Amino acid sequence: MNSERAIQVNIAIMRVFVRMKEVVPQYRKLVERVRELEKREDGHEDDIQEIFLLIDKLEARAESEPGKLIS
């Protein structure tokens, strides 16, 4: 457990958890927004469009930062 490889793996794991802590609130907000939209009866087309735009932004961000979760 004290080898250089084990130390590097532990560091990578910690970086993943730190990044998850940063990212999770963004997704939580998106989930809350979707739930709000589900409750509303009117304006669904505009809201659905907004959801797709938000998802596209998240995907673009993920693609522009490949491997960011572990770096």
N, C-alpha and C positions, 0 to 999 in steps of 0.2 A: 504493500500500500504506500510505501514511501518512494517508489520508483518515479523517475521523471515522467514516464507515460501516465501513471496514476495521478500524479499532480496535475498534468495537463488536462486529463479527463475531468477531474474535479473542478478545475477552473472553468472549463467549457460548460459544465453543468450549471455552475453558479451564474454564468453569463446568460444562459438560457432563461433561468428563473428571473433574473433581473429584467430581461427584455419582456418576458411574459407579464411581469408586474406593470410595465409601461403600456403594453398593448391591450391588455384585458379591459381596462376602462373604456377604451374606444369602441370595442365590440359590444360592451355592455350598453353604452349609449345607443348604438345602432339597434340592438334588440329592443330597448325601451321604446325607441321611435317607431319601430315596426309594430309593436303591441299597441301603441297609441293610434296608429293608422288603422289597425284592424278594428278598433272600437268605433271609429267614425264611419258614418254612413254615406257621406257625400265627398266628392273630390278625389275619389280613389285613383283615377287615371293620372292626375298630377302627382299624387303621393307615390304611386308605383314608379313613375318616371324618376322621382327623387331618390327612391330606394336604389334603383338601378344605377343612377349616377354615383351615389355613395359607394356602392359595391365596386363600380369601375375605378373609382379613385383609390380604394383600398387595394385592389388588384394591381393597379399601376404602381402604387407605392411599394408593394411587395416585390414586383418585378424590377423596380429601379434599385432595390437594395438587396440583391441576392446574397444569401448567406449571412445576412445582417443579424439573425437571431443568435448566432454563435460567435460573432466577432466582437 
